[in-house]
Amino acid sequence: MATPYMAGACAIAIECRRRMGSGEFSSLAEYDDFIERSSKDAGKEGKDDEYGHGVLSLESMCQIFNTAIPLRK
């Protein structure tokens, strides 16, 4: 069930990078690193079988890019 959320998060990450003028991610490893850095640890410390690298945080993701979270009115 996490796939749609991750797809949306990747789309937001791409748009944040585009707005910053950083271009596209150059590799899958770069995506992976970015998702890991922007996740909040949950469960056991570090990577675990239940939460993986943690819980996806769009707020942390946008803070990494120093951009506001795009909201619709």
N, C-alpha and C positions, 0 to 999 in steps of 0.2 A: 504494500500500500504506500510505501514511501516514494515510489518512482514519480508520481505526478508532482509531489512536493519538491523533489530534487530537480525535476525538469524546470519547474517554475523558478526555483532558486538560481539555477544556472542561467536562465533568461534574464533575471534581474542582475546577476553578476556581469553578464555580457553588456547590458545596458549601462550599468555603473561605470564599467571600464571605458565604454565608448564615450560617455559624457566627460570623463576625465582626459580623454585623448590618449589613453594607454593602449588602444588597439585590442586585438583579440588575444585570448589565451593561446600560447604557443604549443601547448601539449596537454594531454590528459593528466599528466603528473602535476602540472601547474594548477589545473582545476582542483585536483585532489588535495593539494596543499592548501589552497584557498578555502575549500569547504571545511577542512580540518581546523584551520586557524579561526574560522568564523563560527564554529560550533561551541556550544556550552557543554562541558563535561557532565555526564549523568551516570548514575549507577556506580560501579567500581571505578576507582581512579584510573584514568587512561583508557585505552581502547578495550572494550569488552564485548562478549557475545550478545548481550541484550540491547545495548545502545550504540554499539560500534564506536565511532569517534565522539558521540554525544548527540545532543539535540540541535538541530539546525536553528540558527538565529539570524533572521533577516536583518535585525537591528545591528548586530555585530558585523554582518557582511557589509552593510552600508557604511558603518563607521570606519571599516578598513579602507574603503574608497573615499571616505570623507565627504559623503553625499547624504542628502536627506532621503528617507524612504518615500518613494512616490506614492501618494495617496490620491484616490479618486473622490470627488465630492458628489 
